[in-house]
Amino acid sequence: MVQNLPVPFDRRVWLECRALVAAGYEVSVVCPKGPGDPSYQELEGVHIFKYRAFPPITRQVMFLAEYAYSIVATLLGLAKAWRRNRFTVVQVCNPPDVLWTAVLPFTLLFGVRMVFDQHDLCPELYESRFESAGSLPYKALVLAERATYALSSHVISTNESYRAVAMRRGRKKPSDVTVVRTGPDPEKMRRREPDASLRRGHRHLLVYIGVMGPQDGVDLAIRAMEHIVHTRGRTDVALTLIGDGDAAPALRALTTELRLDDHVVFTGRAPDDVVKGLMSTADIGLSPDPKNALNDVSTMNKTMEYMAFELPVVAFDLVETKVSAADAAVYATPNDVAEYGDAVLALLDDEVTRKHMGEVGRRRVEDVLAWRHQIPPYVGVYDRLIGS
């Protein structure tokens, strides 16, 4: 079960589905629809039941409506999956942390067990968007998270920081929490010949790929471009932003306000071939996630994707970003836009260092971070639960 992205667009969930199918498991998915998606489809042996997605959230009160809608829609999807073929384990992917309520009838009536695949720390996610730690909604999210932990037979964490939270805040035993990173596929994410036209007449190209929400720092990347172009006078640099999210309209307006329309382009969600072309042409990948309670302990998929394409990374100095990228990135003081922009320019002017960092990142992906290294611990969770 996943609520915040459709499958197979949610790359982590799709990799998990394929790993389970390859190991002999039968897999169904309940998730929202993407544009033009059918209500049901079978894809590579995975049965996918989809419901209409909830509109983008712009106000705090809409979280309650989204949660209620997600519970009902997910429950109906589970009932359809159950009618097709009875299941023994349900994997709940957050956010939000209220989907356990849709699983509860199957747990109570049929003994279905629940696995919690924790993609985000929802209390910290709320805090990063609304700066309301200690408020009633924040406390409610902590309670919802604790309920999800308590009802889970096993917790899958994306990194060691999340695992520590599951053991501390969720009171899970170490043996009941497994780290499964969202590693890139180095065979599919491989640098090819650059396409000079994608630079749009500029000497250098920067790229950002990922979600564009208030907590993702895309506004900081745009302000860093203002520093690069208007303060440092570097008109030879372009930035392409790949992805979408509820902050995208405001980000486009900010680009125009800062007189950067000649330098910054938004692609929206782009097909794989377009992404590969841009990543293979770019000089640097940007991970502008600001330091906050969520980002500091979260693994950023975009960072590892840049590394797979041999791109050096410029990021802020965050705990888990340094765990992922190590020497494949340079790190600016958190949330310092001018220092971030200057770090970008220093790399652009040092081709030898860029190439070396790109090679370091690619090796790290192949040897440590790639999804193939995550499959054994992930499938092992189900083997232990089901006893196969």
C-alpha positions, 0 to 999 in steps of 0.5 A: 500500500502506498498513498503519495505516489502511483506505481510504478512511478514510485521507484522504491515500491516498484523495485520492491515489487519486482524483487518479491515477484522474482523471489516467487511471491505473488504481489498486489499494490494499492496506490493512487492513479497517475494521469491516464492510469486505469483502475486496474492493471497487471504489470510484470506479474504485479497486480495494481489496484488504483484510485483517484488521487487526492488534490495537492495540499495547500493548507494544514486542514486539508491533511485531515481530509486527505487522511480520511480519503486515503483510508477509505480508498485504500480499504476499498483497494485492499478489498478488491485485492483480497477478492482476487486472491487472499494475502498474508502480509500487507506492506504499508508505505508512508506517508501518511501514518494512518493507513494501518486503519485500512489494514486493521480489519484484515488483521483482526478477521484474517490474521494478516500481518503488517510490515511498515516500510517507513519512507518518511518521518511524518512528524518531522515532515509536518514540522518541516512544512509548517514549523509547528513542532509541539502543536496538536497536529504534530502530537497526533502524527506522533501517536499515529506513527506509534500505532503503526509501529505497534501494529507492525510485525516488522519495520523496514527503514531507509537508513540507520537514522530512521532505524534508530527512530524506530527503536527509540520512538517506536520501541521496536527490537533491533531484530524487528527493524531492517535497513533497506536503502533505495539504491539506484540501478547502475545498469539502467542509470548509466551516463551516455554521450552528452547532448549539447542542445540541452545546455540551451546555448550555455557552457555549463548545465546544472540539474535537479531531479525530484519532488518539489515540495516546500521542504525540498529546497528547490527555492534555495537552488533557484536563489543560488542561481540568482547569486551565480548569475546576478551577483557573480555575473556567470551568465554561462550557467543553466539549470534544468529542474526535473520533477513536480510537486505542490510548490512548483507553481510558486517556484516558477513564479520565483524564477520569473521574479528573480529574472532567471527565465533565460537560465532556469527551465522546468520540465515537469515529470519527464520520461526516462529517456529525457532524464538520461539525456539531461543527467548525461549532459549536466556538469553537476547535480544539485541536492539543495535540501535545507537542514531541518529535523526531517532532511538531516536524517533522510536519504535523498534518492536524487543524490544517489541518482546523480552519482550513478550518472557520474555527476558530482553533487553539491549539497548542504552538510546533512548527516544522511546526505554525507552517509550516501555521497561521502566524497562524491559531494561538496557540502555547503553550510546548511541553508547558506545560499551564497556559499552553496552558489560559490561551491557550484562555481568552484566545481564548474571551474575545476573539471579535473575535480568534477571528473574525479568526484563523478568516478568516486560516486559511480564506484560507490553506487556499484559497490555499496548503494546499488539496489541489488545489494538491498534485495537480500535483506528486503526479501529476507524480511518476508522469508522470515515472516512467512517461513519460506 
